[in-house]
Amino acid sequence: MAPARSSTHSAITLNINGEKYTLTADHRTTLLDALRERLDLTGTKKGCDQGQCGACTVLLDGRRAVSCLQLAVAAEGREITTIEGMAEGDRLHPVQQAFLDLDGYQCGYCTPGQICSAVAVIEEHAAGWPSAVTDDVHPEAGPPPLTAEEIRERMSGNLCRCGAYVSIVEAVARAAAAETARTTEEAA
């Protein structure tokens, strides 16, 4: 007689940083716990475990998600990017480099979530998505200027207990400017 199949566990395949990982997970396992405890991808940090601090932010299909509130089974079939997948070989992602150059970290605990969020912020802004502080939300207006106020609002879901906010805003602005210059250069 075959063993009874558990109705609370499933075999899932997660696509993380371009690699596929197959594991059996309890349906209640969060993506954060699957990453850290099952797959040893410990760059993503566990902060509040309630979706309020942003330390566990990852990208799901290019959009920000707090992985402590995302079930691992619900992430199957989606492209998951963690801090471990940001760099290209030895070359840091421009956001990572800007954080390093401008001291956009102190203790470093929130930094992986801050960087993942910043990457999405830059893409959202470039796509013309408005924020709560955007003056003109009409799509034909194009992306609003990426001011410090815009960056602060867009990054507001990521907390830093050390208070490195000034440097974080500068790092996001620098990385966004570098991305704009790169896309302009490619278009020419």
C-alpha positions in Angstrom: 0.0 0.0 0.0 1.4 3.4 -1.0 2.0 5.9 1.8 -0.8 8.4 2.2 -0.1 11.7 0.5 0.0 14.7 2.9 -2.7 17.2 2.1 -0.6 20.0 3.7 2.6 19.6 1.7 3.4 19.9 -2.0 6.5 19.5 -4.1 7.2 22.9 -5.6 9.8 24.2 -8.0 11.0 27.8 -7.4 12.9 29.8 -10.0 15.3 31.8 -8.0 18.0 34.0 -9.5 17.7 32.0 -12.8 18.1 28.6 -11.1 15.4 26.1 -10.4 15.1 24.7 -6.9 12.7 21.8 -6.1 11.6 21.1 -2.6 8.6 19.7 -0.6 7.1 22.5 1.4 4.3 22.8 3.9 1.6 25.0 2.3 2.0 27.5 5.2 5.7 28.0 4.6 6.5 31.6 3.6 8.8 32.3 0.7 11.2 33.9 3.3 11.4 30.7 5.3 11.9 28.6 2.2 14.7 30.9 1.0 16.5 31.1 4.3 15.8 27.8 6.0 15.3 25.4 3.2 17.5 26.7 0.4 20.3 28.5 2.4 19.8 31.8 0.5 20.3 33.9 3.7 20.8 37.3 2.0 17.1 38.0 2.4 16.7 39.0 6.1 13.9 38.3 8.5 13.0 41.4 10.4 9.5 41.9 11.7 8.0 38.8 10.0 4.8 40.8 9.6 5.4 42.7 6.3 6.1 46.0 7.9 9.9 46.5 7.8 10.9 45.5 4.3 14.0 43.6 5.3 12.7 40.6 3.4 12.0 42.4 0.2 12.6 40.3 -3.0 11.5 40.8 -6.6 8.7 38.6 -7.9 8.5 38.9 -11.7 10.3 42.2 -11.3 8.0 43.7 -8.7 8.7 44.1 -5.0 7.3 41.7 -2.5 7.8 41.2 1.2 8.7 37.5 1.2 7.5 37.0 4.8 3.9 37.5 3.6 4.3 35.5 0.4 3.6 31.8 0.6 6.3 29.7 -1.1 3.7 27.6 -3.0 2.2 30.8 -4.4 5.6 31.8 -5.8 5.9 28.6 -8.0 6.2 29.5 -11.6 7.3 33.1 -10.9 10.7 34.6 -11.4 12.2 35.3 -7.9 15.2 37.6 -7.6 17.0 37.9 -4.2 20.0 40.0 -3.3 22.2 37.0 -4.3 20.9 37.4 -7.9 21.6 41.1 -8.3 25.2 41.1 -9.3 26.4 39.9 -12.7 29.4 37.7 -11.7 31.9 40.0 -10.0 30.2 43.2 -11.3 27.8 44.6 -8.8 24.4 45.8 -9.8 24.5 49.7 -10.2 22.2 50.0 -7.1 24.6 47.8 -5.1 27.6 49.9 -6.2 25.8 53.1 -5.3 25.0 51.8 -1.9 28.6 50.9 -1.4 30.0 54.2 -2.8 27.6 56.4 -0.8 27.4 54.4 2.5 23.8 53.5 2.0 24.1 51.0 4.8 25.3 50.9 8.3 24.8 47.6 10.1 23.8 46.1 6.7 20.8 44.1 8.0 18.2 46.0 6.0 20.5 46.5 3.0 19.4 43.5 0.9 15.7 44.5 1.1 16.6 48.1 0.5 18.6 47.2 -2.6 15.8 44.9 -4.0 13.3 47.6 -3.4 15.5 50.3 -4.9 15.9 48.3 -8.1 12.1 48.0 -8.4 11.6 51.7 -7.5 13.9 52.8 -10.4 12.0 50.5 -12.8 8.6 51.7 -11.6 9.7 55.3 -11.9 11.1 54.8 -15.4 7.8 53.2 -16.5 5.9 56.3 -15.3 4.2 54.8 -12.3 3.1 57.6 -10.0 3.6 57.6 -6.2 1.6 59.3 -3.5 3.7 62.5 -3.9 3.6 62.7 -7.7 2.1 66.0 -8.8 0.8 65.0 -12.2 -0.4 61.4 -12.4 -1.5 61.6 -16.1 0.4 59.0 -18.1 1.1 61.5 -20.9 3.0 63.6 -18.4 5.8 60.9 -18.4 7.8 59.9 -15.4 7.9 62.6 -12.7 11.3 64.0 -11.7 12.9 61.5 -9.3 13.3 63.9 -6.5 14.4 63.1 -3.0 10.8 63.3 -1.9 9.7 60.8 -4.6 12.5 58.4 -3.6 11.6 58.7 0.1 7.9 58.0 -0.6 8.7 55.1 -3.0 11.2 53.5 -0.5 9.0 54.1 2.6 8.2 50.4 3.0 11.8 49.7 3.9 12.9 50.7 7.4 16.5 51.3 8.5 17.0 51.2 12.2 20.5 52.8 11.8 19.1 55.8 10.1 21.0 55.7 6.8 18.2 57.3 5.0 20.1 60.2 3.6 22.7 58.0 2.0 20.0 55.5 0.8 18.2 58.3 -1.0 21.5 59.5 -2.6 22.3 56.0 -3.7 18.9 55.4 -5.3 19.2 58.8 -7.1 22.7 58.0 -8.4 21.7 54.5 -9.6 18.6 55.9 -11.3 20.7 58.5 -13.1 23.2 55.8 -14.2 20.3 53.7 -15.5 18.9 56.7 -17.4 22.3 57.4 -18.9 22.7 53.8 -19.9 19.3 53.5 -21.6 19.8 56.9 -23.4 23.2 55.7 -24.6 21.7 52.4 -25.8 18.9 54.2 -27.6 21.3 56.4 -29.5 
